[in-house]
Amino acid sequence: MTKTAITAAPILPVLAERWSPRAYDATYEITQHELLSVLEAARWAPSGNNTQPWRFSVATRGTDLFNQIVTGLSGFNAAWSPHASAYVVVSVTTNHTDGTPVKSAKFDAGLTTSQLVIQAHELGLHAHIMGGIDHEVLTKVLDLPAGVEPVVVVTLGKMAPANTLEGPAYEREIAPRTRLSLDEIVLTGKP
Ligand SMILES: Cc1cc2nc3c(=O)[nH]c(=O)nc-3n(C[C@H](O)[C@H](O)[C@H](O)COP(=O)(O)O)c2cc1C
């Protein structure tokens, strides 16, 4: 299934075509090349002062860690996401070495996650960002050091037909992608 955006101006094809499915092929095994490629794309994201506060935890389906990460997802996410081939947990270091906060940490996490997701789509994979997570559980199962906090979990894998889902996940899978119009998001300020 494709959900290519109808855009008000031409944009990069990968940006128009990327979307976040919940139906994944439970037989597809992600390759090391694919994992390396998405992590490398994430590594080259910009960050405030080039601090690069992001840290990644990777688990492939069938491993103990993958199953433990499922326990750190909201009920909705835990129901649809385990067919994905891998989870990438994006965490951030919250403080500089001198103890002062990394002010841009979550912003930087968004940028690196965006690059990871776009690279995944360019490889013919799909990715889905999940903010519905239990931070305490993930910190524990990932054994994150003090000062490292999970921000989102990203699914990676190959898409499956929508009808492999049911209930709200199915409804969302077949719903069109929508966005506010440019008129609504571009502020014109005082004339
Ligand atoms: C920070 C963030 C948190 C999100 N959390 C969830 C989530 O917990 N569960 C979920 O199913 N989708 C989640 N999403 C996916 C969004 O719902 C999705 O990106 C949005 O509806 C736009 O759809 P599209 O990516 O297909 O264009 C999240 C996305 C972002 C960026």
The ligand as an SDF file (V2000), in Angstrom:
LIG
                    3D

 31 33  0  0  0  0  0  0  0  0999 V2000
    7.2340   11.7940   18.4830 C   0  0  0  0  0  0  0  0  0  0  0  0
    6.2670   10.8140   17.8380 C   0  0  0  0  0  0  0  0  0  0  0  0
    5.5760    9.9180   18.6360 C   0  0  0  0  0  0  0  0  0  0  0  0
    4.6950    8.9970   18.0460 C   0  0  0  0  0  0  0  0  0  0  0  0
    4.1130    8.0470   18.8510 N   0  0  0  0  0  0  0  0  0  0  0  0
    3.3600    7.0810   18.2890 C   0  0  0  0  0  0  0  0  0  0  0  0
    2.8760    6.0020   19.0840 C   0  0  0  0  0  0  0  0  0  0  0  0
    3.1410    5.9030   20.2890 O   0  0  0  0  0  0  0  0  0  0  0  0
    2.1230    5.0480   18.4650 N   0  0  0  0  0  0  0  0  0  0  0  0
    1.8370    5.0890   17.1340 C   0  0  0  0  0  0  0  0  0  0  0  0
    1.1610    4.1680   16.6520 O   0  0  0  0  0  0  0  0  0  0  0  0
    2.3020    6.0860   16.3400 N   0  0  0  0  0  0  0  0  0  0  0  0
    3.0600    7.0820   16.8790 C   0  0  0  0  0  0  0  0  0  0  0  0
    3.5860    8.0770   16.0950 N   0  0  0  0  0  0  0  0  0  0  0  0
    3.3280    8.0750   14.6350 C   0  0  0  0  0  0  0  0  0  0  0  0
    2.4170    9.2310   14.2190 C   0  0  0  0  0  0  0  0  0  0  0  0
    1.1100    8.9600   14.6410 O   0  0  0  0  0  0  0  0  0  0  0  0
    2.4930    9.4230   12.6980 C   0  0  0  0  0  0  0  0  0  0  0  0
    3.8100    9.7810   12.3180 O   0  0  0  0  0  0  0  0  0  0  0  0
    1.5330   10.5210   12.2380 C   0  0  0  0  0  0  0  0  0  0  0  0
    0.2080   10.0930   12.4340 O   0  0  0  0  0  0  0  0  0  0  0  0
    1.7180   10.8980   10.7910 C   0  0  0  0  0  0  0  0  0  0  0  0
    1.5720    9.7490    9.9850 O   0  0  0  0  0  0  0  0  0  0  0  0
    2.6550    9.4030    8.8650 P   0  0  0  0  0  0  0  0  0  0  0  0
    3.9830    9.2340    9.5730 O   0  0  0  0  0  0  0  0  0  0  0  0
    2.1670    8.1230    8.2420 O   0  0  0  0  0  0  0  0  0  0  0  0
    2.6920   10.5500    7.8930 O   0  0  0  0  0  0  0  0  0  0  0  0
    4.4620    9.0100   16.6470 C   0  0  0  0  0  0  0  0  0  0  0  0
    5.1750    9.9250   15.8550 C   0  0  0  0  0  0  0  0  0  0  0  0
    6.0690   10.8020   16.4290 C   0  0  0  0  0  0  0  0  0  0  0  0
    6.8560   11.7540   15.5250 C   0  0  0  0  0  0  0  0  0  0  0  0
  1  2  1  0
  2  3  1  0
  2 30  2  0
  3  4  2  0
  4  5  1  0
  4 28  1  0
  5  6  2  0
  6  7  1  0
  6 13  1  0
  7  8  2  0
  7  9  1  0
  9 10  1  0
 10 11  2  0
 10 12  1  0
 12 13  2  0
 13 14  1  0
 14 15  1  0
 14 28  1  0
 15 16  1  0
 16 17  1  0
 16 18  1  0
 18 19  1  0
 18 20  1  0
 20 21  1  0
 20 22  1  0
 22 23  1  0
 23 24  1  0
 24 25  2  0
 24 26  1  0
 24 27  1  0
 28 29  2  0
 29 30  1  0
 30 31  1  0
M  END
$$$$
